[in-house]
């Protein structure tokens, strides 16, 4: 196993309205660490461009643990835990230097693509020989245990259009942006239930999504209309989880699907027990 470490210092514009590093920026730290890890091994973006190949994220799992604030230094460690056929599995571990606390843990499935044909292509066999892939990946703990699927849960709907600034260097929506859309769709859904939820939170709690398992099916491009369906899909003694499905609003083509764990935290971002009626309020609220 070969680990690559990249140090990031949190900048003010990377914070959200609560003063914490936006979850989307943590995913971007992971992406940048992966690019630099590949470059360090001799496979830079220029190398991939010259050979007409590159990597595309198909699945991404991220668990958020401890928030980071302005001025924090975060070490993003990344390494490969799998490399076979057309796929590689890349691990990420983000920690704060001031106390060693884990900020986030992630895992991505990347597919090696021939950009001239638009099809996956086999990873060179010699690459697998260069890595020690014997470490068994840890369980990320995003999925609920002893969960029960909800029945008749309300589908919340939101709409948007792809913006030019959401595209990456190959003209597709960056994979982190989908999580940004999901975060806003989740907030929009809760806003429709604010009147019912606020008394249950007593002004000292917030409902957040602490982890995601997202699968990407198709790339969104500039100006495409997007529809996002969101609903509370599972409950268990541990909490609850949502499903978010992202569609092309005109063709109904499924672009991505996300499983997101939901928790309630206090003003210091510590998990707290939720009111028994909170899930009922979300399940039966009015549509957007």
C-alpha positions in Angstrom: 0.0 0.0 0.0 1.4 3.4 -1.0 -0.1 6.4 0.7 0.1 9.9 -0.6 -0.4 12.9 1.7 -1.5 16.3 0.7 -1.8 19.2 3.2 -4.7 21.7 2.8 -5.2 24.9 4.8 -8.8 25.8 5.1 -9.6 29.1 3.4 -12.4 31.4 4.5 -14.4 31.1 1.3 -14.5 27.3 1.8 -16.7 27.7 4.9 -20.5 27.3 5.0 -22.9 29.6 6.7 -22.3 27.9 10.0 -18.5 28.5 9.8 -17.5 24.9 8.9 -15.7 23.7 5.8 -18.4 22.9 3.3 -18.8 19.1 2.8 -18.4 19.7 -1.0 -15.0 21.2 -0.5 -13.9 18.1 1.5 -14.7 16.0 -1.6 -12.7 18.5 -3.7 -9.7 18.0 -1.3 -10.0 14.3 -2.0 -10.1 14.8 -5.8 -7.1 17.1 -5.7 -5.2 14.6 -3.5 -6.0 11.9 -6.0 -4.7 13.9 -9.0 -1.5 14.8 -7.2 -1.0 11.2 -6.1 -1.2 10.1 -9.7 1.1 12.9 -10.8 3.6 11.9 -8.1 3.8 8.4 -9.8 4.4 9.9 -13.2 0.9 10.1 -14.5 0.0 13.7 -14.7 -3.0 15.3 -16.3 -0.8 16.1 -19.3 0.2 12.4 -19.5 -3.5 11.3 -19.6 -4.4 14.0 -22.1 -1.5 12.9 -24.4 -2.7 9.3 -24.3 -6.4 10.1 -24.6 -7.4 8.3 -21.4 -8.5 9.3 -17.9 -10.5 8.4 -14.9 -14.2 9.0 -14.2 -15.9 8.5 -10.8 -18.7 6.0 -10.8 -19.3 5.6 -7.1 -18.4 7.7 -4.1 -18.9 7.1 -0.4 -18.1 9.9 2.1 -18.6 9.9 5.9 -18.3 13.2 7.7 -16.9 13.0 11.2 -15.5 16.2 12.8 -16.0 19.7 11.4 -13.0 21.8 10.3 -12.9 25.6 10.6 -11.0 28.5 9.2 -7.3 28.2 9.6 -7.3 24.4 10.2 -4.7 22.4 8.4 -6.1 19.1 7.0 -4.0 16.2 5.8 -5.7 14.3 2.9 -4.2 10.8 2.7 -5.1 8.7 -0.3 -4.2 5.3 -1.5 -5.5 2.4 -3.7 -7.2 -0.6 -2.2 -8.3 -2.2 -5.5 -7.1 -2.2 -9.1 -8.5 -4.6 -11.6 -10.0 -4.6 -15.1 -11.2 -1.1 -15.8 -11.7 -0.1 -12.2 -9.7 1.2 -9.3 -10.8 1.8 -5.7 -9.3 4.8 -4.0 -9.4 5.4 -0.3 -9.4 8.9 1.4 -8.7 9.8 5.0 -8.9 13.5 6.0 -7.5 14.5 9.5 -6.9 17.8 11.3 -3.2 18.4 12.2 -4.0 20.3 15.4 -5.5 17.2 17.2 -5.4 14.3 14.8 -9.2 14.2 14.7 -10.7 12.5 11.6 -12.6 15.1 9.5 -13.9 12.7 6.8 -13.4 9.3 5.4 -14.1 8.4 1.8 -13.9 5.8 -0.9 -14.3 6.2 -4.7 -14.6 3.8 -7.6 -12.9 5.2 -10.6 -13.3 3.8 -14.1 -10.4 4.1 -16.6 -11.8 5.6 -19.9 -10.7 5.9 -23.4 -12.0 9.4 -24.2 -11.7 8.8 -28.0 -14.2 6.0 -27.9 -16.0 7.1 -24.8 -15.8 3.5 -23.5 -14.0 2.0 -20.4 -10.6 0.5 -21.2 -8.5 -2.0 -19.3 -5.9 -0.7 -16.8 -2.4 -1.7 -17.8 -1.4 -4.9 -16.0 1.9 -3.4 -15.0 0.1 -0.8 -12.8 -1.3 -3.5 -10.5 2.2 -4.8 -9.9 3.3 -1.4 -8.6 0.8 -1.4 -5.7 0.5 -3.4 -2.5 -3.3 -3.9 -2.4 -3.5 -6.4 0.5 -5.1 -4.1 3.1 -8.8 -4.9 3.6 -10.9 -1.7 3.3 -12.6 -0.6 6.5 -16.4 -0.4 6.8 -17.4 3.3 6.4 -20.5 3.0 8.5 -22.8 5.1 6.3 -25.6 2.5 5.9 -28.0 2.1 8.7 -28.2 -1.3 10.5 -31.5 -3.0 11.4 -33.2 -0.5 9.0 -36.8 -0.6 7.9 -37.8 0.9 4.5 -40.4 3.6 4.7 -43.8 3.1 3.1 -45.6 5.9 1.3 -42.9 8.5 2.1 -43.5 11.8 0.5 -41.3 12.6 -2.5 -39.9 16.2 -2.3 -39.1 17.6 -5.7 -36.7 20.4 -6.7 -35.6 21.8 -10.1 -32.5 23.5 -11.4 -30.5 24.1 -14.6 -26.8 23.2 -15.0 -24.6 26.3 -14.7 -21.4 26.8 -16.7 -19.4 27.2 -13.5 -20.4 23.7 -12.4 -18.6 22.0 -15.3 -15.1 20.4 -15.1 -12.3 20.5 -17.6 -13.9 18.0 -19.9 -17.3 19.8 -19.9 -19.2 17.6 -17.5 -20.7 18.5 -14.1 -18.0 17.8 -11.5 -18.9 14.9 -9.3 -18.7 17.0 -6.2 -21.3 19.3 -7.6 -24.0 16.6 -7.5 -23.5 16.5 -3.7 -24.0 20.3 -3.7 -27.3 19.9 -5.5 -28.3 17.1 -3.1 -27.5 19.3 -0.1 -29.7 22.1 -1.4 -32.5 19.7 -2.3 -32.4 18.3 1.3 -32.5 21.8 2.7 -35.4 22.8 0.4 -37.3 19.7 1.6 -36.8 20.5 5.3 -37.7 24.2 4.7 -41.2 23.1 3.6 -41.6 21.5 7.1 -39.9 24.2 9.1 -43.0 25.2 11.0 -43.5 21.6 12.1 -39.8 20.8 12.7 -38.6 23.8 14.7 -40.7 23.1 17.8 -39.3 19.5 17.8 -35.7 20.8 17.6 -36.2 23.3 20.4 -33.9 25.8 18.7 -30.8 23.8 19.8 -30.6 21.2 17.0 -30.1 20.9 13.3 -30.9 18.1 10.9 -27.9 17.2 8.7 -26.7 14.5 6.4 -23.5 12.9 7.8 -22.6 10.5 5.0 -23.3 9.7 1.4 -23.1 6.8 -1.0 -23.7 8.1 -4.5 -23.6 6.3 -7.8 -23.2 8.2 -11.1 -25.0 6.9 -14.2 -24.6 9.7 -16.7 -22.8 13.0 -17.1 -24.7 16.2 -17.0 -23.7 19.0 -19.3 -24.2 22.8 -19.6 -27.8 24.1 -19.5 -29.4 20.8 -19.0 -32.6 20.9 -16.9 -32.3 18.8 -13.7 -35.0 17.4 -11.4 -34.2 16.0 -8.0 -36.5 13.6 -6.1 -35.8 13.3 -2.4 -37.5 11.2 0.3 -36.8 9.7 3.7 -36.2 6.0 2.7 -35.2 4.2 5.9 -35.5 4.4 9.6 -33.8 2.5 12.4 -32.9 3.0 16.1 -29.7 4.7 14.8 -31.5 7.4 12.9 -32.8 7.7 9.3 -31.6 7.8 5.7 -32.7 9.6 2.5 -32.6 8.7 -1.1 -31.9 11.4 -3.7 -32.4 10.7 -7.4 -31.1 13.2 -10.0 -32.9 13.1 -13.4 -32.7 15.0 -16.7 -36.0 16.8 -16.3 -37.0 16.5 -19.9 -35.9 12.9 -20.8 -36.3 11.4 -17.3 -32.9 9.9 -17.7 -31.4 9.0 -14.3 -28.1 10.8 -13.8 -27.2 9.8 -10.2 -28.7 8.2 -7.1 -27.6 9.0 -3.5 -28.1 7.2 -0.2 -27.6 9.8 2.6 -27.6 9.2 6.3 -29.4 11.8 8.4 -28.7 12.8 12.0 -29.6 15.6 14.4 -26.7 17.6 15.9 -26.5 20.4 18.5 -25.0 23.8 17.9 -21.5 22.3 18.5 -22.1 19.7 15.7 -22.4 16.8 18.3 -25.1 14.1 17.5 -28.1 14.3 19.7 -31.3 12.2 19.9 -34.2 13.4 17.7 -37.8 13.9 18.8 -40.0 10.9 18.1 -42.3 13.0 15.9 -39.5 14.4 13.8 -39.5 11.6 11.2 -43.3 11.6 11.0 -43.2 15.3 10.2 -40.8 14.7 7.4 -42.6 11.7 6.0 -46.0 13.4 5.7 -45.2 17.0 4.9 -46.5 19.0 1.9 -44.7 18.7 -1.4 -42.6 21.6 -2.8 
